[in-house]
Amino acid sequence: MILEEVERTADESDRASQIEFSHNLECLDRIRLMTRPESHPAFDGAHCVTCDDPLPRERLGLGRVRCVTCQTTIERAAQRRGK
């Protein structure tokens, strides 16, 4: 009886560990996707592709192609559409 309980617990623990591992991998993939450098055919390496204002050094260092104002506008529009 005790051996059966140990085996059952080990199986549940193994399943829980597998679920946790899968969840962690999915989260890491999502973070990698969100933080990868952006690209855009109209990007000249210095100006926002939407409004053509110069991008701050910090935005360029993060690999972004839009200024904060334009990116915020895009994100808010996506939220309104439910995306």
C-alpha positions as CSV (number, residue, x, y, z in Angstrom):
1,M,0.0,0.0,0.0
2,I,2.8,2.5,0.9
3,L,4.7,1.6,-2.3
4,E,1.6,2.3,-4.4
5,E,1.2,5.7,-2.8
6,V,4.9,6.6,-3.5
7,E,4.5,5.5,-7.2
8,R,1.3,7.5,-7.6
9,T,3.0,10.6,-6.0
10,A,6.0,10.2,-8.2
11,D,3.8,10.1,-11.3
12,E,1.9,13.2,-10.2
13,S,5.1,15.0,-9.4
14,D,6.5,14.0,-12.8
15,R,3.4,15.3,-14.5
16,A,3.5,18.5,-12.5
17,S,7.2,19.0,-13.3
18,Q,6.4,18.5,-17.0
19,I,3.6,21.0,-16.9
20,E,5.8,23.5,-15.1
21,F,8.6,22.9,-17.6
22,S,6.3,23.4,-20.6
23,H,4.8,26.6,-19.1
24,N,8.3,28.0,-18.5
25,L,9.3,27.3,-22.1
26,E,6.2,29.0,-23.4
27,C,6.9,32.0,-21.3
28,L,10.5,32.2,-22.4
29,D,9.4,32.0,-26.0
30,R,6.9,34.7,-25.5
31,I,9.5,37.0,-23.9
32,R,12.0,36.3,-26.6
33,L,9.4,37.2,-29.2
34,M,8.5,40.4,-27.5
35,T,12.1,41.5,-27.0
36,R,13.7,40.6,-30.3
37,P,14.9,43.6,-32.4
38,E,12.3,44.9,-34.8
39,S,12.8,45.4,-38.6
40,H,10.9,47.5,-41.1
41,P,11.8,48.2,-44.7
42,A,11.4,51.9,-44.2
43,F,13.7,52.0,-41.2
44,D,16.8,54.2,-41.8
45,G,18.5,53.3,-38.5
46,A,17.8,56.7,-36.8
47,H,14.2,57.8,-37.3
48,C,10.7,56.5,-36.4
49,V,9.2,54.7,-39.3
50,T,5.7,56.2,-38.5
51,C,6.4,59.9,-37.8
52,D,10.0,60.3,-38.9
53,D,11.1,61.9,-35.6
54,P,14.6,61.0,-34.5
55,L,14.7,57.9,-32.2
56,P,16.3,58.3,-28.8
57,R,19.5,56.3,-28.3
58,E,17.7,54.1,-25.8
59,R,15.0,53.1,-28.3
60,L,17.7,52.3,-30.9
61,G,19.6,50.3,-28.3
62,L,16.5,48.2,-27.8
63,G,16.2,47.5,-31.5
64,R,13.0,49.5,-31.9
65,V,11.8,51.2,-35.1
66,R,9.1,53.5,-33.7
67,C,9.2,56.3,-31.1
68,V,7.3,55.7,-27.8
69,T,4.4,57.9,-28.9
70,C,3.8,56.0,-32.1
71,Q,4.3,52.6,-30.5
72,T,1.8,53.6,-27.7
73,T,-0.8,54.6,-30.3
74,I,-0.4,51.2,-32.1
75,E,-0.7,49.2,-28.9
76,R,-3.8,51.1,-27.8
77,A,-5.4,50.6,-31.1
78,A,-4.7,46.9,-30.9
79,Q,-6.2,46.8,-27.4
80,R,-9.3,48.4,-28.6
81,R,-9.6,45.8,-31.4
82,G,-9.2,43.1,-28.7
83,K,-5.8,41.8,-29.8
